Amino acid sequence: MSHIMSSAGTGLTSAEAAARLVADGPNALPEPRRAPAAVLLLREMTHFFALLLWGAAALALLAGMPQLTVAIVVVIVLNGAFAFAQEYRADRAGQRLRELIPAAVTVRRDGRVTQVEAADLVSGDVVLLEAGDRISADLEAVETHALAVNESMLTGESVPARPRAGDRLSAGTFVVEGQAEALVVATGARTRLAEIAALTREARRPPSPLARQLGKVVRTVALIALGVGAAFFGLAVLLGMEPAQGFLFALGVTVALVPEGLLPTVTLSLARAAQRMASRNALVRHLEAVETLGSATFICTDKTGTLTRNEMTVAEIWAPGHPQDEVLRSAVLSSTGHVAADGRAVGDPMEVALHVAALRGGVETDTPVTRRFPFDPVRRRASVVAGGELHLKGAPDSVLPLCAAVPGAAEELARMSGRGLRVLAVARGAGEAERDLTLLGLVALEDPPREDVAGAIATCRRAGIKLAMITGDHPATARAIAAEVGLLGPDALVLTGARLPSGDEELGRMLDRDGVVVARVTPEDKLRIARALRGRGHVVAMTGDGVNDGPALREADIGIAMGASGTDVAREAADLVLLDDHFATIVTAVELGRATYANIRRFLTYHLTDNVAELTPFAVWALSGGTIPLALSVLQVLALDIGTDLLPALALGAEPANPRTMDGPARTGNLVDRRLVRRVFGVLGPAQALAEMAAFIGVLLLGGWVPGADPEPALLATASGTAFAAVVLGQFANAFACRSESRWIGRLHWRDNPLLLWAVASEIVMLLAFLGLPALADLLGGTFPDAAGWALAVLAVPVMVLADTAHKAWRARRVTARSRPSAA
């Protein structure tokens, strides 16, 4: 450091600066390694589900179904392009960090003051700072004059720091008051800002619960499809089919079982939920975050700007024997922070709050100041001479000893401090000497909580979500706010970052409770907290607004940034951005996320039920040894999957939230659990398959077919069209049945989901097109049913409704029986 300090007087010479620039490199944050856009796009086209669909497309081509191949490829490309667009926008935190470095800096070089590009700063440069400057490198203060630095974006501390000579000033912070001369001690990659940038890049966003669950579902379906395809190949050969034909037949069955419509249904459902969240001031940056937020079990929230308004206000004035106007007048006269004519806040937020209170009270503060004694960290007070009097304000322990004793002052100070308020003592005296003063009073300031925070916290508790306040602020202030809004837990645990255990496992055990407060945290602390809680099995949502929050926002299952007051770094690192900065918006987003999870289960139930009906004709053909003809062709199954099945599934993804959505913990278990499997494969699927096969065999029998004989081609086409119609009409009833797992269709209001009505209407139109247009009917292999066929097909609707109603009634009785107390 000695070679640096030696240049403090006149600064570096231009030659020295140029040499150090070559040696150390420019004052710029390292460019993060970024995957090329083509690589990102390729990833979206080659994940497990995409590979499964590519395989299905290849099999369809081998099976002689080019139309299906084209349809599947379109699905892959559209989904991949959409996901790529989301990911490409998401990972730019490092770029935004570089925007915090100003373009030009005032320095002293060659013995004179000049301006240089921030990128050309080098260690040893003498930087001159004044109010409004953003600090462009890590500096060491040499000389300060009433210097105040806003470090909130790095530390989370809401009150400006008051550095003195020898203190460190960090890149990315900015000067709100005073002046300083400082030496550059670190540039570019060696700054504290660069360390946080590296943490943000290194933190890897974990796969979402939805991604893990969908991956499990897709792998299971893929194994089933391959297993069924292999079994049908063996059966086809045993039944006398040529191996080549049997192979193509098995390929068709396998392709038919691959859920081509699942991925677009999930994607579009999440996109619609994201749109609904945006209308509620919650901007989703990663679609999977919609469902992840609904699965959240632990929310780590910042204090300043999230639970509070991030604006200091005068909460209380204690003025023993003096008008409050006199207290405010002396406080404002001894301040430099103020509200400008255009409404901008200039200077220290506490002094701005004093000026606002004086303006609202009509207090006269225009007395000319003849001499000013600025605030400094040693005196911890500021004073001015105005109107022949000394006006002074500062920390109570600095001001009260200078004043005549006032009864009750100590008690009032203790009361205000106990509430977590920031207290200033205001005094007045004759002449210029800071002694023998008269105490005018105490002014208490606060950053008040947002009005709707308490209710939102209560809702989180009702929903079984644990809460913690993670802040860089003072422990007393954090505790007071947590208690005021109802966040503080019953054990009133308040920790500081310095007291956190070093091991993640121990840290997780300590924090895994509701209502804990952690103050004075560093970016590394927040990162460890997110990691430790995730290690305890929690789905962690982490809020933040500063640069210091970036790494933790990336590490958490879902990062939530403030859109109005937050930094670009926090917004780019987050999955969700609150446009209004309201904590209550998080609760709204959680509710929508839970509703989305329920909707995904709804259309999974719908999809899988239809898959049972689509597979049944092949199973019946195989089990009957070919005695019963195939009711559906492979292309008809695919028309059901991609044509008639998709719109109602999408409409189920738009089902509004149940009023009881926020009652109790989130359902974070398997998407396809025992209840869903029982409902699909034990009730709805068999009912739809029964209606389908009954309609098919009924038309064959009415047409004179005898089991074991080959039906006439025209009769088979009519019967196949009837089976197709029965499946579609069964889908009609199934869509409404899937709106609820507990309420029968008659109790559901149709107008609550108008999209479903439009989807079902479209489904009927497509049914008529598939069967009535000769070109489509010939391609698929089924023709328009006759009157008897339509009568049999329509029976699928009451069959589905009756099966669904009976199952829900049975479940309701079981629930009632379990909840009824046993007899003594």
Residue, then its C-alpha position, 0 to 999 in steps of 0.5 A: m500500500s505504500h506506493i499508493m499512499s505516496s501519491a496522495g498529494t498531487g496524484l499519479t502522473s499520466a505516465e504512472a497511470a498508463a503503466r498501471l492500467v497496462a499492468d492491472g487492466p481496465n476498471a471493469l467487471p469481468e465479462p461472464r462466460r456466456a453460452p452462445a445463443a445457438v447453444l442455449l437454443l440447442r439445449e431447449m431442443t434436446h432436454f429429455f422430453a424434447l428427445l422423447l418427442w424427437g424419437a416419437a417423430a422419427l418413429a412416426l416417420l418410420a410407421g408411414m405417418p409423415q403428417l404426425t412427424v410434422a405435427i410433433v416437430v412443430v410442437i418441439v420447435l415452438n416449445g423450444a423457441f418459447a423457452f429459449a426466449q425466456e432463458y435468453r432474457a433471464d441471465r444478464a445480472g453481470q451486464r446490469l452490474r457493469e451499468l453501476i460504474p459511472a462513465a467519468v470520474t474526477v481525479r487529481r493527476d499531474g497535480r491538477v484536477t481532471q476527469v477520466e473515464a471510469a474504465d481508466l481508473v487505476s490503483g493509486d489514483v486520487v478521486l474527488l467526491e461530492a454529493g451525487d457522485r457514484i463511487s467507481a472503484d474501491l476507495e480508501a478515504v483520505e479526507t472527508h467533509a460531512l461525507a454520507v454514503n448510501e450503501s444500501m444496495l450492497t449492505g441492505e442498511s437503510v441509513p447512509a454510512r458516515p465514513r471517516a479518513g481511513d474507511r473503505l468506500s465500495a464501488g457501486t455505492f453513491v455519495v448523498e452528502g458532503q465531500a471527500e478525497a480518496l485513494v483507489v485501492a482496488t479496481g475491476a475484478r478486485t472490487r467488492l462489487a466484482e465479488i458479489a457479481a461472481l457470487t451471483r454468477e456462481a449461484r445456480r438456480p435449482p430445478s423447480p419442483l414442477a420440472r422435477q415432477l414433470g420429468k418423473v411423469v414423462r420418464t414413467v410415461a416413456l417407459i410405459a409407452l416403450g413397454v406397451g409397444a414391445a408387448f404389442f409387437g410380440l402379440a402381433v407376431l403371435l397372432g400371425m401378423e408379419p414381423a414388419q407389419g407388427f413392428l410398424f403397428a407397435l411403433g404406431v401404438t408407442v407413438a400414440l401413447v407419447p403425450e405430445g400435447l403435454l408439454p405445450t399444455v403445461t407451457l401455455s398454462l404457465a404462460r396464462a398464469a404468468q399473464r394473470m400474475a402480471s395483471r396483479n403486479a407480479l412479473v414472471r421472468h421464468l415460467e416455471a417460477v409460477e408453480t414454484l412460488g405456489s410450492a413455497t414453504f419458506i419466505c425469506t423477506d427483506k425489510t427495507g422497501t419490502l415490508t416497509r415503504n423505504e421512505m423515512t418519516v417523522a413518527e413522533i416529536w417530544a417537545p417539553g415546554h416548546p412548540q413542535d414548530e420550533v423543534l422542526r425549525s431548528a432541526v431543518l436549519s441544521s440540515t442539508g438534506h431537503v426536498a427540491a422544487d421539483g419534488r426530488a429528495v436531495g441528501d440524507p433521507m432522515e434530513v429529507a424527512l425533517h424537511v417534509a414534516a416542516l413543509r407539511g406543518g407550514v414551519e418557516t425555515d428560510t432564516p439565512v445561515t451565517r455559519r455551518f458546522p457539518f456533521d462528522p462521525v466524531r461529534r455525531r451532530a451538526s449545527v448552524v448559526a442562523g438568526g443570531e442563534l445556534h441550531l443543533k441536532g444529532a445523536p441524543d447521547s451526543v446532544l443531551p450532555l450539552c443541554a440543561a437537564v430536562p425531566g423525562a428526557a431519558e425516559e422518552l428516549a428509552r421509550m422511542s428507542g425501544r420501539g425501533l425508532r431513530v431518535l434525534a435530539v434538537a437543541r438551541g443556544a446563544g452564540e456559536a459555542e456548542r454548550d449551555l444549550t436548551l433542549l427543544g425536544l426529541v424527534a423520532l423517525e421511522d421507515p413505516p411498514r406498508e399498510d397491507v403487510a400484517g394481513a399478508i403475513a397472517t395469510c402466509r401463516r394460514a397457508g403453512i408458510k414459514l417467514a424470516m426477515i433477512t436484512g442488513d439493517h440494525p437488529a433493534t430496528a429489524r426486531a421492532i418492524a418484525a414485531e409491528v407487522g406480526l412477523l416476529g415469532p413466539d420465541a422472538l429470536v433475533l440474530t446477526g450475521a456475525r452470530l450465524p453458525s459456520g456449518d450449513e446443517e447447523l444454520g438450517r436447524m437454527l433458522d428452520r422456524d417461523g418468525v426468525v429475524v437475521a440482521r446485519v447480514t452479508p451477501e454471503d450470509k444470505l446465500r448460505i441461508a438460502r442453501a441451508l433452508r433448501g437443504r432442510g427440504h424447504v422450497v425457499a422464496m427469497t426477496g431482495d432489492g439490492v446488488n447484495d441480494g443477487p447471489a441469494l436470489r439465484e440460489a433460492d428456489i425462487g428469487i423475488a425482486m422489487g420492481a419499483s425500488g430495486t436495482d437492475v441486478a436484483r431484477e435480472a437475478a430474480d424469477l419474479v419481480l414485484l412491480d409495486d414492491h408490495f409484500a402482499t403481492i407475493v401472497t397473491a402470487v403464491e395463491l395463483g401459483r397454487a392454483t396453477y399447480a392444481n390446474i396442472r393436476r386437473f389437465l394431467t387427470y384429463h390427459l391420462t383419462d383420455n390415454v386410457a380410452e385411446l389404449t383400450p381398443f389396442a388392449v381389447w384387440a390383443l386380449s381377444g386374439g384379434t376377434i374384436p377389430l381395432a376400434l380406433s386407428v393410430l391416426q385417430v388416436l393422434a387426432l384425439d391427442i393433438g386435435t380434440d384433447l388440447l383445447p379443453a386441457l388448456a382451458l382447465g389450466a385457466e381454472p380460477a383459484n379455489p377459495r380454500t387455496m390458501d388454507g393449509p400447506a401447499r401440496t408439494g408431493n407427486l403430481v401423479d399421486r395415489r389419489l390421481v391414479r385411482r381416479v384416472f385408472g379406477v374411475l374416469g378412464p374405465a368409464q370412458a373406455l367402457a362407453e367407447m367400446a360399447a358404442f363400437i361393438g353396438v354399431l357392429l352388432l346392429g350392422g350384423w357383425v358376428p364376433g370373430a368375423d371380419p366386418e365389412p369395411a363400410l361397417l367398420a368405418t362407421a363403428s370406428g367413427t362412432a367410437f371416435a365420437a364416443v371418446v370426444l363426447g366423453q372428453f366433453a364430460n371429462a373436462f367438466a368432471c376434472r374441474s374439481e376433485s371433490r365437487w360434482i359437476g352440478r355444483l360448479h358454476w359454468r361461468d367461472n371458466p368461460l374458456l372451457l365452454w369455448a374449448v368444448a364448443s371447438e371440440i365439437v366442431m373438430l369432431l364434426a370436421f374429423l368425421g364429416l369432411p371426406a378427406l379427413a375421414d378417409l385419412l383417419g379411417g372413421t366415417f360419420p356415425d348413423a343415428a344409432g351410432w350417435a345415440l350410443a356415442v352420446l351415452a358417453v356423457p351420462v356414463m362419465v358424469l355418473a361415474d365421476t359423481a359416484h366416486k366423489a360421493w364415495r370419497a366424501r363419505r370416507v372423509t366424513a367417516r374418518s373425521r367422525p369421532s369414534a365411539a367410546 
